[in-house]
Amino acid sequence: MNTKCFSLIFLPSNDVKFAFVVSKKVGNAVIRNKIKRRLRAISRELDIKNGTFLYLAKPNIKELKFEILKNDINKCLLQLKQ
């Protein structure tokens, strides 16, 4: 799944795992860690099926507000359910 701010890769597995990839193109270490914390917080509160979720952040993710990012992730996961 691709959005304007990240790509989500889903791999089926027996448990739920998350991986976050934020490259140096996005920003310095402070910004990259902030983005990972946001993605981790959103992922914790989701009710999702078992599998490994790999988030690949794009450079424009740092410009998004938390609620918009949360809505993008929800839309992406709804597409996965179909």
C-alpha positions in Angstrom: 0.0 0.0 0.0 1.3 3.5 -0.9 0.2 6.8 0.4 1.7 10.2 -0.1 3.7 10.0 3.1 4.6 6.3 3.6 4.5 2.8 2.1 3.1 -0.1 4.1 4.2 -3.6 3.4 2.3 -6.4 5.0 3.7 -9.9 5.5 1.5 -12.6 7.0 2.7 -14.2 10.2 1.4 -15.8 13.5 1.8 -12.6 15.6 1.7 -8.9 15.3 5.0 -7.1 14.6 5.8 -3.6 13.5 9.0 -2.2 11.7 9.6 1.4 10.9 12.1 2.6 8.3 12.9 6.3 8.3 15.8 7.3 6.1 18.1 10.3 6.6 16.4 12.0 3.6 13.5 12.7 6.0 15.6 14.7 8.5 18.0 14.6 11.3 17.9 12.0 14.2 15.4 14.1 16.3 12.9 14.2 13.4 13.3 10.6 12.5 12.8 9.5 16.1 9.7 11.7 16.4 8.2 10.1 13.3 8.9 6.6 14.6 7.3 7.5 17.9 4.2 8.7 16.1 3.9 5.6 13.9 4.5 3.4 17.0 1.7 5.2 19.0 -0.8 4.9 16.1 0.1 1.3 15.6 -0.4 0.4 19.3 -4.0 1.5 19.3 -5.1 -0.2 16.1 -7.1 -3.5 16.1 -5.4 -5.4 13.4 -4.9 -8.9 12.2 -1.7 -10.9 12.8 1.2 -10.2 10.6 4.3 -8.1 10.1 3.7 -4.4 9.2 6.7 -2.6 7.6 6.3 1.2 7.4 8.6 3.0 4.9 8.5 6.7 5.6 8.7 9.2 2.7 10.4 12.6 3.2 7.1 14.6 3.3 5.9 12.6 6.3 7.5 15.2 8.6 5.0 17.9 7.4 1.9 15.9 8.4 -0.1 16.5 11.6 -0.7 13.5 13.8 -4.4 13.2 13.0 -3.9 13.2 9.2 -1.2 10.6 9.6 -3.5 8.5 11.7 -6.3 8.8 9.1 -3.8 7.7 6.3 -2.8 4.6 8.3 -6.5 3.7 8.9 -7.3 4.0 5.2 -4.3 1.9 4.3 -5.3 -0.8 6.8 -8.9 -0.8 5.5 -7.6 -1.5 2.0 -5.6 -4.5 3.4 -8.7 -6.0 5.0 -10.4 -6.2 1.5 
